[in-house]
């Protein structure tokens, strides 16, 4: 995967088709090339990592980033050669991760390789790349930090080792850290002594075909990954309570993953008991981006009965998307959500996930839907700052990289070339 094929794509004043406004914006930006280096998207069918990757590519489109995502079916973007891996090809994934980080760090041009979905192994590979790199190049790596060490690898020795690895990487001044949760950012900033820059979560745009409901049905949604920490064990209680409140309540349940662990398989078998209920729709198999968006906007209430202790400091894309879509949300008090949206009027908080608590919360949410039906909010209630925050972060990092080049030039006397 030759990184030299990436060129600086910030449009200059003499570029054909560049307006004065575009030139003014582009010329103010640091000269930097971007590579999105994603070794997760497409490897697992769960979640919507591909949607996130597409949103990131769109947000950074003015930089024309190259994308290396070997597990993604739809290849490739930019000048990076397409390489496709089978989901189970772990050895090549490890080799590509190590080589990619090492080549990025050794680049002769100002290059920022962004890892938007790093797993624990990717931190190890980045650490090894720094240790074994023979050349101190002009490239840098930006790692996305969504959880603390324990949330990434579990408690104990592994968490302490991961902390040491991240601290070494951050203090090498060759790795930047980015996060979309203030809790994780504060955690890693305290551990490493280095800045962790914050970006927003992408807003899922409403379907073009969206229309107001023509009946009095209230739709309750169980959306997101069907996993234990996301409350899969409580889906049956949520359905039972919702249907028991009124005859005009329907439940839309996303069961789009093939459970890999025994508890989830048991929860799935229990969920199938509702398959013949006419007021329950179970969506099996992975939902496309358009299908998931349509389902989200079809729901009036979204229930997120997450397990607080096991979910830890993780963010919830579903909660953010539901808020942005103007839905009412019933959610347990996971740390990230409480920290970000403690007093949000569209959230009904659950202190416990039991039938009495679910009944009270569901009754409150359904009554609010009915009472506000004529003024039902369709507009985004969470501002879409995904693009602006990412562009700001890239500009800040670009200026830091440029300053670092200048310092190295003044200290060592070497000439920095932009060829």
C-alpha positions in Angstrom: 0.0 0.0 0.0 2.2 2.9 -1.2 1.4 6.0 0.8 3.3 8.2 -1.7 0.3 8.1 -4.0 -1.4 10.5 -1.6 -0.9 14.1 -2.6 -1.9 17.3 -0.9 -5.4 18.0 -2.1 -6.1 21.4 -0.6 -7.2 23.5 -3.6 -5.0 26.5 -4.3 -5.9 29.9 -5.8 -4.9 28.9 -9.3 -6.9 25.7 -9.4 -9.6 25.6 -12.1 -13.1 26.1 -10.8 -12.0 27.4 -7.4 -14.1 30.4 -6.4 -12.7 33.3 -4.3 -14.6 32.0 -1.2 -13.2 28.5 -1.7 -9.7 29.8 -2.1 -10.0 31.9 1.0 -11.1 28.9 3.0 -8.7 26.4 1.4 -5.6 28.7 1.6 -6.2 29.2 5.4 -6.0 25.4 5.9 -2.7 23.7 6.7 -1.1 21.7 3.9 -1.8 18.2 5.0 -2.8 14.9 3.3 -5.3 12.6 5.0 -5.5 8.8 5.1 -8.5 7.1 6.8 -7.1 3.8 8.0 -10.0 1.5 9.0 -9.4 -2.1 9.8 -12.7 -2.8 11.4 -15.5 -1.6 9.1 -16.9 -4.5 7.2 -15.2 -7.2 9.3 -18.3 -7.5 11.6 -21.9 -7.2 10.4 -23.1 -5.7 13.7 -23.4 -1.9 14.1 -23.1 0.8 11.5 -19.4 1.4 11.2 -19.8 1.7 7.4 -22.2 4.6 7.9 -19.8 6.3 10.2 -16.9 5.8 7.7 -19.0 7.3 4.9 -20.0 10.2 7.1 -16.3 10.8 7.9 -15.3 10.7 4.3 -18.0 13.2 3.5 -17.1 15.5 6.4 -13.5 15.6 5.2 -14.2 15.7 1.5 -12.4 19.1 1.0 -9.2 17.3 1.9 -10.0 14.4 -0.5 -8.8 11.8 2.0 -7.6 8.4 0.8 -9.4 5.5 2.5 -7.9 2.2 3.3 -10.7 -0.1 4.5 -9.9 -3.7 3.3 -13.0 -5.3 4.9 -15.4 -2.9 3.3 -17.1 -4.2 0.2 -17.3 -0.9 -1.5 -13.7 0.0 -2.4 -12.0 2.4 -2.7 -11.9 6.2 -2.2 -9.0 8.4 -3.1 -5.7 7.2 -4.6 -5.2 4.3 -2.2 -5.1 0.9 -3.9 -8.0 -1.3 -3.1 -7.2 -4.3 -1.0 -9.9 -6.7 0.1 -9.7 -9.1 3.0 -12.0 -11.8 4.1 -13.5 -11.1 7.6 -11.6 -14.0 9.1 -8.2 -13.2 7.7 -6.6 -12.1 11.0 -3.0 -12.6 10.1 -3.1 -10.2 7.1 -5.1 -7.8 9.2 -2.3 -7.7 11.8 0.4 -7.3 9.1 -1.5 -4.6 7.3 -2.1 -2.7 10.6 1.5 -2.8 11.6 2.8 -1.9 8.1 0.3 0.8 7.6 1.1 2.6 10.9 4.8 2.3 10.2 4.6 3.6 6.7 2.4 6.5 7.8 4.9 7.5 10.5 7.8 7.3 8.0 6.0 9.4 5.3 8.1 12.1 3.6 5.1 14.4 3.4 2.8 15.9 6.0 0.4 12.9 6.3 -2.2 12.2 9.0 -3.5 8.6 9.2 -6.8 8.6 11.0 -7.9 5.3 12.7 -11.6 5.9 13.4 -12.4 2.4 14.8 -9.2 1.1 16.6 -9.5 -2.0 18.6 -7.1 -3.0 21.4 -4.8 -4.8 18.9 -4.4 -1.6 16.8 -2.9 0.2 19.8 -0.4 -2.6 20.2 0.4 -2.5 16.4 0.8 1.3 16.6 3.1 1.0 19.6 5.3 -1.6 17.8 5.4 0.6 14.7 6.8 3.5 16.7 9.3 1.3 18.4 10.6 -0.3 15.2 10.4 2.7 12.9 13.9 3.5 11.5 12.9 6.9 10.2 11.4 9.8 11.9 9.1 11.0 9.1 6.6 13.7 8.8 3.5 11.5 9.1 1.4 11.2 12.2 -1.5 8.9 13.4 -4.8 10.0 15.0 -6.3 7.3 17.2 -10.0 7.5 18.2 -10.6 7.0 21.9 -14.2 6.0 22.7 -13.6 4.2 26.0 -11.2 4.0 28.9 -8.7 1.1 29.1 -11.1 -1.1 31.1 -13.8 -0.5 28.6 -11.5 -1.6 25.8 -9.9 -4.7 27.3 -11.6 -5.4 30.6 -10.3 -4.9 34.1 -6.9 -5.9 35.6 -3.5 -6.3 34.1 -4.6 -5.9 30.4 -6.1 -2.5 31.2 -2.9 -1.4 32.9 -0.8 -2.6 30.0 -3.0 -0.8 27.5 -2.7 2.4 29.5 1.1 2.2 29.4 1.0 1.6 25.6 -1.3 4.6 25.0 0.8 6.8 27.3 4.0 5.9 25.4 2.3 6.6 22.0 0.9 9.9 23.1 4.1 11.1 24.6 6.1 10.2 21.5 4.4 13.2 19.9 3.7 11.0 16.8 0.2 10.1 17.8 -2.8 12.4 18.4 -6.0 11.4 20.3 -9.6 12.2 19.3 -12.8 11.3 21.0 -16.6 11.8 20.8 -17.2 11.5 24.5 -16.0 14.0 27.1 -15.6 11.2 29.7 -13.2 9.2 27.6 -11.3 12.3 26.6 -10.9 13.4 30.2 -9.8 9.9 31.2 -7.0 9.7 28.5 -6.0 13.3 28.9 -5.4 12.7 32.7 -3.5 9.4 32.0 -1.3 10.7 29.2 -0.9 14.4 29.9 -1.7 15.1 26.3 -4.7 16.9 24.7 -7.6 14.7 23.5 -9.6 16.6 20.9 -13.4 16.3 20.9 -15.6 15.8 17.8 -19.3 15.3 17.5 -21.3 12.2 16.5 -22.9 12.2 13.0 -26.6 13.0 12.7 -28.6 10.6 10.6 -30.7 12.6 8.1 -34.4 11.9 7.9 -35.8 9.9 5.0 -37.1 11.9 2.0 -40.3 9.9 2.2 -41.0 10.8 5.8 -44.7 11.7 6.4 -46.8 12.4 9.4 -48.7 9.4 10.9 -52.2 8.8 9.6 -53.4 6.9 12.7 -53.1 7.0 16.4 -50.6 4.1 16.7 -47.7 4.8 19.0 -44.6 2.9 17.9 -42.0 1.8 20.4 -38.6 0.9 19.1 -35.9 -1.5 20.4 -33.0 -0.5 18.2 -29.3 -1.2 18.1 -27.0 -4.1 18.7 -28.7 -7.2 20.3 -26.1 -7.7 23.0 -26.2 -8.3 26.8 -24.7 -4.9 27.7 -27.2 -3.2 25.5 -30.1 -4.8 27.5 -31.0 -7.7 25.3 -32.2 -9.6 28.4 -34.9 -7.0 28.9 -36.4 -6.9 25.5 -39.2 -9.3 26.5 -40.2 -7.2 29.4 -40.2 -4.0 27.3 -42.5 -5.7 24.7 -44.8 -7.1 27.3 -45.2 -3.8 29.2 -45.6 -1.7 26.0 -48.3 -4.0 24.6 -50.1 -4.1 27.9 -50.5 -0.3 28.1 -52.9 0.2 25.2 -54.1 -1.5 22.0 -52.8 1.2 19.8 -49.1 0.5 20.8 -46.8 -1.4 18.4 -43.3 -2.5 19.0 -40.6 -2.4 16.3 -37.7 -4.7 17.4 -34.3 -4.9 15.7 -32.7 -8.3 16.0 -30.1 -7.9 13.3 -27.2 -9.7 14.7 -26.3 -13.4 14.8 -25.6 -13.8 18.5 -22.1 -15.1 19.1 -22.3 -15.7 22.8 -24.5 -18.1 24.7 -26.5 -15.4 26.8 -27.4 -13.6 23.6 -28.5 -16.8 21.9 -30.8 -17.5 24.9 -32.2 -14.0 24.8 -32.9 -14.4 21.1 -34.8 -17.6 21.6 -36.9 -15.8 24.2 -37.6 -13.0 21.8 -38.9 -15.4 19.2 -41.9 -16.1 21.5 -43.2 -12.7 20.3 -42.8 -13.5 16.6 -46.5 -14.3 16.0 -47.8 -11.3 17.9 -49.5 -9.0 15.3 -48.4 -5.8 17.1 -44.8 -6.8 17.1 -42.4 -6.6 14.2 -39.0 -8.3 14.5 -36.4 -7.2 12.0 -33.9 -10.0 11.4 -30.6 -9.7 9.6 -28.4 -6.7 9.1 -30.3 -3.6 8.2 -29.0 -1.3 5.5 -28.4 2.3 6.3 -31.6 3.4 4.6 -33.7 0.7 6.2 -32.3 1.5 9.7 -32.9 5.2 9.2 -36.5 4.6 8.1 -37.1 2.4 11.2 -35.6 5.0 13.5 -37.9 7.8 12.1 -40.9 5.5 12.2 -40.6 5.1 16.0 -42.2 7.5 18.4 -40.4 6.2 21.5 -36.9 4.5 21.5 -36.2 2.2 24.5 -32.5 1.7 25.5 -32.4 -0.6 28.6 -28.6 -0.8 28.7 -26.8 -2.6 31.6 -25.2 0.3 33.3 -22.3 -1.6 34.9 -21.2 -3.7 31.9 -21.8 -0.8 29.4 -19.3 1.4 31.2 -18.2 4.6 29.5 -19.3 3.7 26.0 -21.2 6.1 23.8 -24.5 5.3 22.4 -24.9 6.2 18.7 -28.6 5.1 18.9 -29.4 7.5 21.7 -27.7 10.4 19.9 -29.4 9.6 16.6 -32.8 9.3 18.3 -32.3 12.7 20.0 -31.3 14.2 16.7 -34.5 12.7 15.1 -36.7 14.3 17.7 -37.8 10.9 19.3 -38.6 10.4 22.9 -36.1 8.1 24.6 -36.4 5.8 27.6 -32.9 5.0 28.8 -30.9 3.7 31.7 -28.4 6.1 33.2 -25.2 5.1 31.4 -22.3 7.4 32.2 -21.9 9.0 28.8 -25.6 9.8 28.4 -26.0 11.3 31.8 -22.8 13.3 31.4 -23.9 14.7 28.0 -27.7 14.9 28.3 -28.6 14.8 32.0 -31.5 17.3 31.7 -32.6 16.8 28.1 -36.4 17.0 27.9 -36.7 14.2 25.4 -35.2 11.5 27.8 -37.1 9.6 30.4 -34.5 8.1 32.7 -34.7 4.6 34.1 -33.1 4.1 37.6 -33.8 0.3 37.3 -34.8 -2.0 34.5 -37.7 -3.8 36.1 -41.4 -4.0 35.1 -42.7 -1.3 37.5 -40.0 1.1 36.3 -40.6 0.3 32.6 -44.3 0.7 33.1 -44.0 4.1 34.6 -41.5 5.3 32.1 -43.5 3.9 29.1 -46.7 5.4 30.3 -45.1 8.8 30.7 -43.5 8.6 27.2 -46.6 7.4 25.4 -48.8 10.1 27.0 -46.3 12.7 25.9 -46.5 11.3 22.3 -50.3 11.5 22.3 -50.5 14.9 23.9 -48.0 16.4 21.5 -49.1 14.6 18.3 -50.3 17.8 16.6 -47.0 19.5 17.3 -44.8 16.4 16.8 -41.2 17.5 16.5 -39.6 16.4 13.2 -36.7 18.8 13.2 -33.3 17.9 14.6 -33.1 18.6 18.3 -29.3 18.0 18.5 -27.2 20.2 16.3 -25.2 18.5 13.5 -21.6 19.5 14.3 -20.0 16.4 13.0 -18.3 18.0 10.0 -17.4 21.3 11.7 -15.8 19.6 14.7 -13.8 17.2 12.5 -12.6 20.0 10.2 -11.5 22.1 13.3 -9.6 19.1 14.8 -7.8 18.4 11.4 -6.9 22.1 11.1 -5.5 22.2 14.7 -3.5 19.0 14.1 -2.3 20.3 10.8 -0.9 23.5 12.4 0.8 21.4 15.1 2.4 19.2 12.5 3.6 22.3 10.6 5.0 23.9 13.7 6.8 20.6 14.5 8.4 20.6 11.0 9.5 24.2 11.6 11.1 23.4 14.9 12.9 20.3 13.6 14.2 22.4 10.7 15.5 25.2 13.0 17.1 22.7 15.4 18.7 20.3 13.0 19.1 22.6 10.0 17.5 20.1 7.6 15.3 21.5 4.8 11.6 20.4 4.8 10.5 19.6 1.4 6.8 19.7 0.3 7.5 17.7 -2.9 
